[in-house]
Amino acid sequence: MQEIDLQKRAYRHWTTLEDKKLMDLRKQGVKFRDIARQLNRTPISVEKRFRKIEKTKFNEE
């Protein structure tokens, strides 16, 4: 059981394609939990990634 928990919590780096899909889906108004299902990630990780991208984009302008 503990081994399963460790695998579930392992961090996977975000790909450029995942970032693009995340941003495209959010523009369409899709909720974080639905995006998470599509990307096989947790809703909280999707939301955190979205906020990080938005912050970075804002700082570049």
PDB file of N, CA, C and O in Angstrom:
ATOM      1  N   MET A   1       0.826  -1.199   0.000  1.00  0.00           N
ATOM      2  CA  MET A   1       0.000   0.000   0.000  1.00  0.00           C
ATOM      3  C   MET A   1       0.869   1.262   0.000  1.00  0.00           C
ATOM      4  O   MET A   1       0.590   2.211  -0.733  1.00  0.00           O
ATOM      5  N   GLN A   2       1.902   1.268   0.809  1.00  0.00           N
ATOM      6  CA  GLN A   2       2.768   2.440   0.880  1.00  0.00           C
ATOM      7  C   GLN A   2       3.453   2.687  -0.471  1.00  0.00           C
ATOM      8  O   GLN A   2       3.639   3.839  -0.863  1.00  0.00           O
ATOM      9  N   GLU A   3       3.822   1.640  -1.170  1.00  0.00           N
ATOM     10  CA  GLU A   3       4.473   1.780  -2.472  1.00  0.00           C
ATOM     11  C   GLU A   3       3.548   2.482  -3.467  1.00  0.00           C
ATOM     12  O   GLU A   3       4.004   3.311  -4.255  1.00  0.00           O
ATOM     13  N   ILE A   4       2.280   2.166  -3.438  1.00  0.00           N
ATOM     14  CA  ILE A   4       1.301   2.797  -4.315  1.00  0.00           C
ATOM     15  C   ILE A   4       1.211   4.285  -4.012  1.00  0.00           C
ATOM     16  O   ILE A   4       1.159   5.103  -4.930  1.00  0.00           O
ATOM     17  N   ASP A   5       1.193   4.640  -2.737  1.00  0.00           N
ATOM     18  CA  ASP A   5       1.122   6.044  -2.337  1.00  0.00           C
ATOM     19  C   ASP A   5       2.332   6.824  -2.849  1.00  0.00           C
ATOM     20  O   ASP A   5       2.199   7.971  -3.277  1.00  0.00           O
ATOM     21  N   LEU A   6       3.508   6.203  -2.806  1.00  0.00           N
ATOM     22  CA  LEU A   6       4.717   6.874  -3.270  1.00  0.00           C
ATOM     23  C   LEU A   6       4.654   7.097  -4.786  1.00  0.00           C
ATOM     24  O   LEU A   6       5.053   8.151  -5.280  1.00  0.00           O
ATOM     25  N   GLN A   7       4.160   6.118  -5.502  1.00  0.00           N
ATOM     26  CA  GLN A   7       4.051   6.276  -6.951  1.00  0.00           C
ATOM     27  C   GLN A   7       3.047   7.371  -7.284  1.00  0.00           C
ATOM     28  O   GLN A   7       3.266   8.157  -8.206  1.00  0.00           O
ATOM     29  N   LYS A   8       1.976   7.424  -6.557  1.00  0.00           N
ATOM     30  CA  LYS A   8       0.938   8.421  -6.802  1.00  0.00           C
ATOM     31  C   LYS A   8       1.474   9.832  -6.566  1.00  0.00           C
ATOM     32  O   LYS A   8       1.049  10.769  -7.241  1.00  0.00           O
ATOM     33  N   ARG A   9       2.378   9.997  -5.640  1.00  0.00           N
ATOM     34  CA  ARG A   9       2.877  11.312  -5.270  1.00  0.00           C
ATOM     35  C   ARG A   9       4.116  11.717  -6.055  1.00  0.00           C
ATOM     36  O   ARG A   9       4.607  12.834  -5.888  1.00  0.00           O
ATOM     37  N   ALA A  10       4.627  10.844  -6.901  1.00  0.00           N
ATOM     38  CA  ALA A  10       5.834  11.170  -7.654  1.00  0.00           C
ATOM     39  C   ALA A  10       5.563  12.337  -8.599  1.00  0.00           C
ATOM     40  O   ALA A  10       4.533  12.386  -9.271  1.00  0.00           O
ATOM     41  N   TYR A  11       6.492  13.258  -8.637  1.00  0.00           N
ATOM     42  CA  TYR A  11       6.333  14.447  -9.476  1.00  0.00           C
ATOM     43  C   TYR A  11       6.680  14.120 -10.917  1.00  0.00           C
ATOM     44  O   TYR A  11       7.683  13.465 -11.199  1.00  0.00           O
ATOM     45  N   ARG A  12       5.839  14.582 -11.817  1.00  0.00           N
ATOM     46  CA  ARG A  12       6.122  14.485 -13.249  1.00  0.00           C
ATOM     47  C   ARG A  12       6.245  15.901 -13.780  1.00  0.00           C
ATOM     48  O   ARG A  12       5.397  16.753 -13.515  1.00  0.00           O
ATOM     49  N   HIS A  13       7.294  16.140 -14.524  1.00  0.00           N
ATOM     50  CA  HIS A  13       7.475  17.461 -15.114  1.00  0.00           C
ATOM     51  C   HIS A  13       6.388  17.721 -16.150  1.00  0.00           C
ATOM     52  O   HIS A  13       5.902  16.798 -16.803  1.00  0.00           O
ATOM     53  N   TRP A  14       6.020  18.973 -16.289  1.00  0.00           N
ATOM     54  CA  TRP A  14       5.014  19.368 -17.259  1.00  0.00           C
ATOM     55  C   TRP A  14       5.670  19.525 -18.623  1.00  0.00           C
ATOM     56  O   TRP A  14       6.757  20.092 -18.737  1.00  0.00           O
ATOM     57  N   THR A  15       5.012  19.024 -19.646  1.00  0.00           N
ATOM     58  CA  THR A  15       5.518  19.184 -21.009  1.00  0.00           C
ATOM     59  C   THR A  15       4.918  20.446 -21.618  1.00  0.00           C
ATOM     60  O   THR A  15       3.935  20.988 -21.113  1.00  0.00           O
ATOM     61  N   THR A  16       5.515  20.897 -22.692  1.00  0.00           N
ATOM     62  CA  THR A  16       4.998  22.056 -23.405  1.00  0.00           C
ATOM     63  C   THR A  16       3.594  21.775 -23.932  1.00  0.00           C
ATOM     64  O   THR A  16       2.733  22.655 -23.909  1.00  0.00           O
ATOM     65  N   LEU A  17       3.364  20.560 -24.402  1.00  0.00           N
ATOM     66  CA  LEU A  17       2.040  20.197 -24.915  1.00  0.00           C
ATOM     67  C   LEU A  17       0.990  20.218 -23.807  1.00  0.00           C
ATOM     68  O   LEU A  17      -0.140  20.655 -24.028  1.00  0.00           O
ATOM     69  N   GLU A  18       1.361  19.749 -22.619  1.00  0.00           N
ATOM     70  CA  GLU A  18       0.427  19.791 -21.480  1.00  0.00           C
ATOM     71  C   GLU A  18       0.114  21.238 -21.097  1.00  0.00           C
ATOM     72  O   GLU A  18      -1.035  21.575 -20.811  1.00  0.00           O
ATOM     73  N   ASP A  19       1.133  22.083 -21.093  1.00  0.00           N
ATOM     74  CA  ASP A  19       0.919  23.502 -20.780  1.00  0.00           C
ATOM     75  C   ASP A  19      -0.042  24.132 -21.782  1.00  0.00           C
ATOM     76  O   ASP A  19      -0.955  24.864 -21.401  1.00  0.00           O
ATOM     77  N   LYS A  20       0.168  23.844 -23.060  1.00  0.00           N
ATOM     78  CA  LYS A  20      -0.695  24.408 -24.102  1.00  0.00           C
ATOM     79  C   LYS A  20      -2.127  23.918 -23.945  1.00  0.00           C
ATOM     80  O   LYS A  20      -3.073  24.698 -24.051  1.00  0.00           O
ATOM     81  N   LYS A  21      -2.282  22.624 -23.692  1.00  0.00           N
ATOM     82  CA  LYS A  21      -3.627  22.074 -23.527  1.00  0.00           C
ATOM     83  C   LYS A  21      -4.312  22.697 -22.307  1.00  0.00           C
ATOM     84  O   LYS A  21      -5.492  23.045 -22.361  1.00  0.00           O
ATOM     85  N   LEU A  22      -3.575  22.831 -21.223  1.00  0.00           N
ATOM     86  CA  LEU A  22      -4.105  23.456 -20.015  1.00  0.00           C
ATOM     87  C   LEU A  22      -4.603  24.866 -20.310  1.00  0.00           C
ATOM     88  O   LEU A  22      -5.726  25.216 -19.946  1.00  0.00           O
ATOM     89  N   MET A  23      -3.786  25.666 -20.959  1.00  0.00           N
ATOM     90  CA  MET A  23      -4.162  27.054 -21.235  1.00  0.00           C
ATOM     91  C   MET A  23      -5.339  27.126 -22.220  1.00  0.00           C
ATOM     92  O   MET A  23      -6.239  27.950 -22.054  1.00  0.00           O
ATOM     93  N   ASP A  24      -5.331  26.269 -23.234  1.00  0.00           N
ATOM     94  CA  ASP A  24      -6.428  26.254 -24.208  1.00  0.00           C
ATOM     95  C   ASP A  24      -7.751  25.879 -23.536  1.00  0.00           C
ATOM     96  O   ASP A  24      -8.779  26.507 -23.788  1.00  0.00           O
ATOM     97  N   LEU A  25      -7.718  24.858 -22.687  1.00  0.00           N
ATOM     98  CA  LEU A  25      -8.936  24.413 -22.021  1.00  0.00           C
ATOM     99  C   LEU A  25      -9.457  25.471 -21.052  1.00  0.00           C
ATOM    100  O   LEU A  25     -10.667  25.667 -20.936  1.00  0.00           O
ATOM    101  N   ARG A  26      -8.544  26.155 -20.355  1.00  0.00           N
ATOM    102  CA  ARG A  26      -8.981  27.215 -19.434  1.00  0.00           C
ATOM    103  C   ARG A  26      -9.624  28.375 -20.194  1.00  0.00           C
ATOM    104  O   ARG A  26     -10.595  28.966 -19.724  1.00  0.00           O
ATOM    105  N   LYS A  27      -9.082  28.698 -21.367  1.00  0.00           N
ATOM    106  CA  LYS A  27      -9.677  29.752 -22.192  1.00  0.00           C
ATOM    107  C   LYS A  27     -11.108  29.395 -22.587  1.00  0.00           C
ATOM    108  O   LYS A  27     -11.949  30.273 -22.779  1.00  0.00           O
ATOM    109  N   GLN A  28     -11.370  28.093 -22.705  1.00  0.00           N
ATOM    110  CA  GLN A  28     -12.702  27.613 -23.070  1.00  0.00           C
ATOM    111  C   GLN A  28     -13.618  27.516 -21.848  1.00  0.00           C
ATOM    112  O   GLN A  28     -14.800  27.197 -21.977  1.00  0.00           O
ATOM    113  N   GLY A  29     -13.068  27.793 -20.663  1.00  0.00           N
ATOM    114  CA  GLY A  29     -13.877  27.777 -19.446  1.00  0.00           C
ATOM    115  C   GLY A  29     -13.974  26.414 -18.766  1.00  0.00           C
ATOM    116  O   GLY A  29     -14.827  26.213 -17.902  1.00  0.00           O
ATOM    117  N   VAL A  30     -13.114  25.486 -19.147  1.00  0.00           N
ATOM    118  CA  VAL A  30     -13.126  24.153 -18.547  1.00  0.00           C
ATOM    119  C   VAL A  30     -12.576  24.253 -17.122  1.00  0.00           C
ATOM    120  O   VAL A  30     -11.599  24.961 -16.881  1.00  0.00           O
ATOM    121  N   LYS A  31     -13.200  23.551 -16.190  1.00  0.00           N
ATOM    122  CA  LYS A  31     -12.788  23.587 -14.782  1.00  0.00           C
ATOM    123  C   LYS A  31     -11.496  22.791 -14.571  1.00  0.00           C
ATOM    124  O   LYS A  31     -11.176  21.870 -15.322  1.00  0.00           O
ATOM    125  N   PHE A  32     -10.763  23.187 -13.512  1.00  0.00           N
ATOM    126  CA  PHE A  32      -9.491  22.539 -13.205  1.00  0.00           C
ATOM    127  C   PHE A  32      -9.657  21.034 -13.026  1.00  0.00           C
ATOM    128  O   PHE A  32      -8.818  20.262 -13.490  1.00  0.00           O
ATOM    129  N   ARG A  33     -10.721  20.608 -12.363  1.00  0.00           N
ATOM    130  CA  ARG A  33     -10.884  19.171 -12.109  1.00  0.00           C
ATOM    131  C   ARG A  33     -11.101  18.395 -13.402  1.00  0.00           C
ATOM    132  O   ARG A  33     -10.681  17.243 -13.512  1.00  0.00           O
ATOM    133  N   ASP A  34     -11.749  19.011 -14.372  1.00  0.00           N
ATOM    134  CA  ASP A  34     -11.959  18.347 -15.661  1.00  0.00           C
ATOM    135  C   ASP A  34     -10.672  18.310 -16.482  1.00  0.00           C
ATOM    136  O   ASP A  34     -10.392  17.328 -17.169  1.00  0.00           O
ATOM    137  N   ILE A  35      -9.906  19.373 -16.405  1.00  0.00           N
ATOM    138  CA  ILE A  35      -8.600  19.402 -17.072  1.00  0.00           C
ATOM    139  C   ILE A  35      -7.696  18.353 -16.440  1.00  0.00           C
ATOM    140  O   ILE A  35      -6.965  17.653 -17.140  1.00  0.00           O
ATOM    141  N   ALA A  36      -7.746  18.246 -15.118  1.00  0.00           N
ATOM    142  CA  ALA A  36      -6.915  17.271 -14.398  1.00  0.00           C
ATOM    143  C   ALA A  36      -7.197  15.855 -14.881  1.00  0.00           C
ATOM    144  O   ALA A  36      -6.272  15.062 -15.061  1.00  0.00           O
ATOM    145  N   ARG A  37      -8.457  15.539 -15.088  1.00  0.00           N
ATOM    146  CA  ARG A  37      -8.814  14.202 -15.582  1.00  0.00           C
ATOM    147  C   ARG A  37      -8.202  13.956 -16.961  1.00  0.00           C
ATOM    148  O   ARG A  37      -7.680  12.876 -17.238  1.00  0.00           O
ATOM    149  N   GLN A  38      -8.275  14.963 -17.812  1.00  0.00           N
ATOM    150  CA  GLN A  38      -7.749  14.817 -19.174  1.00  0.00           C
ATOM    151  C   GLN A  38      -6.229  14.674 -19.194  1.00  0.00           C
ATOM    152  O   GLN A  38      -5.674  13.961 -20.030  1.00  0.00           O
ATOM    153  N   LEU A  39      -5.565  15.357 -18.269  1.00  0.00           N
ATOM    154  CA  LEU A  39      -4.102  15.334 -18.232  1.00  0.00           C
ATOM    155  C   LEU A  39      -3.541  14.290 -17.263  1.00  0.00           C
ATOM    156  O   LEU A  39      -2.326  14.144 -17.125  1.00  0.00           O
ATOM    157  N   ASN A  40      -4.441  13.569 -16.598  1.00  0.00           N
ATOM    158  CA  ASN A  40      -4.031  12.561 -15.618  1.00  0.00           C
ATOM    159  C   ASN A  40      -3.159  13.180 -14.514  1.00  0.00           C
ATOM    160  O   ASN A  40      -2.091  12.669 -14.174  1.00  0.00           O
ATOM    161  N   ARG A  41      -3.651  14.289 -13.974  1.00  0.00           N
ATOM    162  CA  ARG A  41      -2.979  14.996 -12.888  1.00  0.00           C
ATOM    163  C   ARG A  41      -4.019  15.362 -11.842  1.00  0.00           C
ATOM    164  O   ARG A  41      -5.217  15.192 -12.064  1.00  0.00           O
ATOM    165  N   THR A  42      -3.566  15.860 -10.711  1.00  0.00           N
ATOM    166  CA  THR A  42      -4.505  16.269  -9.667  1.00  0.00           C
ATOM    167  C   THR A  42      -5.014  17.675  -9.969  1.00  0.00           C
ATOM    168  O   THR A  42      -4.307  18.477 -10.579  1.00  0.00           O
ATOM    169  N   PRO A  43      -6.241  17.972  -9.544  1.00  0.00           N
ATOM    170  CA  PRO A  43      -6.770  19.320  -9.773  1.00  0.00           C
ATOM    171  C   PRO A  43      -5.886  20.422  -9.168  1.00  0.00           C
ATOM    172  O   PRO A  43      -5.734  21.494  -9.755  1.00  0.00           O
ATOM    173  N   ILE A  44      -5.319  20.156  -8.015  1.00  0.00           N
ATOM    174  CA  ILE A  44      -4.491  21.182  -7.369  1.00  0.00           C
ATOM    175  C   ILE A  44      -3.208  21.431  -8.162  1.00  0.00           C
ATOM    176  O   ILE A  44      -2.751  22.570  -8.257  1.00  0.00           O
ATOM    177  N   SER A  45      -2.623  20.369  -8.734  1.00  0.00           N
ATOM    178  CA  SER A  45      -1.405  20.569  -9.525  1.00  0.00           C
ATOM    179  C   SER A  45      -1.719  21.333 -10.809  1.00  0.00           C
ATOM    180  O   SER A  45      -0.912  22.140 -11.271  1.00  0.00           O
ATOM    181  N   VAL A  46      -2.888  21.076 -11.380  1.00  0.00           N
ATOM    182  CA  VAL A  46      -3.306  21.799 -12.584  1.00  0.00           C
ATOM    183  C   VAL A  46      -3.510  23.281 -12.263  1.00  0.00           C
ATOM    184  O   VAL A  46      -3.069  24.157 -13.006  1.00  0.00           O
ATOM    185  N   GLU A  47      -4.181  23.541 -11.154  1.00  0.00           N
ATOM    186  CA  GLU A  47      -4.414  24.937 -10.778  1.00  0.00           C
ATOM    187  C   GLU A  47      -3.101  25.658 -10.483  1.00  0.00           C
ATOM    188  O   GLU A  47      -2.912  26.799 -10.904  1.00  0.00           O
ATOM    189  N   LYS A  48      -2.198  25.003  -9.768  1.00  0.00           N
ATOM    190  CA  LYS A  48      -0.902  25.618  -9.457  1.00  0.00           C
ATOM    191  C   LYS A  48      -0.108  25.916 -10.725  1.00  0.00           C
ATOM    192  O   LYS A  48       0.512  26.972 -10.849  1.00  0.00           O
ATOM    193  N   ARG A  49      -0.135  24.974 -11.660  1.00  0.00           N
ATOM    194  CA  ARG A  49       0.586  25.175 -12.915  1.00  0.00           C
ATOM    195  C   ARG A  49      -0.020  26.335 -13.695  1.00  0.00           C
ATOM    196  O   ARG A  49       0.709  27.155 -14.254  1.00  0.00           O
ATOM    197  N   PHE A  50      -1.337  26.409 -13.735  1.00  0.00           N
ATOM    198  CA  PHE A  50      -2.016  27.497 -14.422  1.00  0.00           C
ATOM    199  C   PHE A  50      -1.606  28.843 -13.830  1.00  0.00           C
ATOM    200  O   PHE A  50      -1.269  29.773 -14.561  1.00  0.00           O
ATOM    201  N   ARG A  51      -1.639  28.940 -12.503  1.00  0.00           N
ATOM    202  CA  ARG A  51      -1.276  30.199 -11.832  1.00  0.00           C
ATOM    203  C   ARG A  51       0.184  30.578 -12.123  1.00  0.00           C
ATOM    204  O   ARG A  51       0.504  31.751 -12.313  1.00  0.00           O
ATOM    205  N   LYS A  52       1.055  29.571 -12.154  1.00  0.00           N
ATOM    206  CA  LYS A  52       2.466  29.833 -12.425  1.00  0.00           C
ATOM    207  C   LYS A  52       2.659  30.358 -13.843  1.00  0.00           C
ATOM    208  O   LYS A  52       3.423  31.299 -14.059  1.00  0.00           O
ATOM    209  N   ILE A  53       1.976  29.761 -14.800  1.00  0.00           N
ATOM    210  CA  ILE A  53       2.075  30.221 -16.189  1.00  0.00           C
ATOM    211  C   ILE A  53       1.520  31.635 -16.310  1.00  0.00           C
ATOM    212  O   ILE A  53       2.128  32.486 -16.957  1.00  0.00           O
ATOM    213  N   GLU A  54       0.384  31.888 -15.699  1.00  0.00           N
ATOM    214  CA  GLU A  54      -0.227  33.217 -15.749  1.00  0.00           C
ATOM    215  C   GLU A  54       0.704  34.260 -15.133  1.00  0.00           C
ATOM    216  O   GLU A  54       0.865  35.352 -15.679  1.00  0.00           O
ATOM    217  N   LYS A  55       1.304  33.927 -14.018  1.00  0.00           N
ATOM    218  CA  LYS A  55       2.213  34.854 -13.333  1.00  0.00           C
ATOM    219  C   LYS A  55       3.426  35.153 -14.215  1.00  0.00           C
ATOM    220  O   LYS A  55       3.855  36.301 -14.327  1.00  0.00           O
ATOM    221  N   THR A  56       3.965  34.120 -14.832  1.00  0.00           N
ATOM    222  CA  THR A  56       5.127  34.285 -15.696  1.00  0.00           C
ATOM    223  C   THR A  56       4.769  35.139 -16.912  1.00  0.00           C
ATOM    224  O   THR A  56       5.526  36.027 -17.305  1.00  0.00           O
ATOM    225  N   LYS A  57       3.607  34.859 -17.498  1.00  0.00           N
ATOM    226  CA  LYS A  57       3.146  35.616 -18.660  1.00  0.00           C
ATOM    227  C   LYS A  57       2.952  37.089 -18.284  1.00  0.00           C
ATOM    228  O   LYS A  57       3.321  37.980 -19.050  1.00  0.00           O
ATOM    229  N   PHE A  58       2.382  37.340 -17.125  1.00  0.00           N
ATOM    230  CA  PHE A  58       2.135  38.691 -16.671  1.00  0.00           C
ATOM    231  C   PHE A  58       3.446  39.440 -16.463  1.00  0.00           C
ATOM    232  O   PHE A  58       3.558  40.613 -16.821  1.00  0.00           O
ATOM    233  N   ASN A  59       4.436  38.764 -15.886  1.00  0.00           N
ATOM    234  CA  ASN A  59       5.724  39.390 -15.609  1.00  0.00           C
ATOM    235  C   ASN A  59       6.525  39.699 -16.871  1.00  0.00           C
ATOM    236  O   ASN A  59       7.386  40.579 -16.859  1.00  0.00           O
ATOM    237  N   GLU A  60       6.247  38.978 -17.962  1.00  0.00           N
ATOM    238  CA  GLU A  60       6.968  39.209 -19.214  1.00  0.00           C
ATOM    239  C   GLU A  60       6.465  40.445 -19.945  1.00  0.00           C
ATOM    240  O   GLU A  60       7.200  41.045 -20.730  1.00  0.00           O
ATOM    241  N   GLU A  61       5.222  40.829 -19.694  1.00  0.00           N
ATOM    242  CA  GLU A  61       4.625  41.957 -20.428  1.00  0.00           C
ATOM    243  C   GLU A  61       5.059  43.293 -19.886  1.00  0.00           C
ATOM    244  O   GLU A  61       4.641  44.332 -20.398  1.00  0.00           O
TER     245      GLU A  61
END
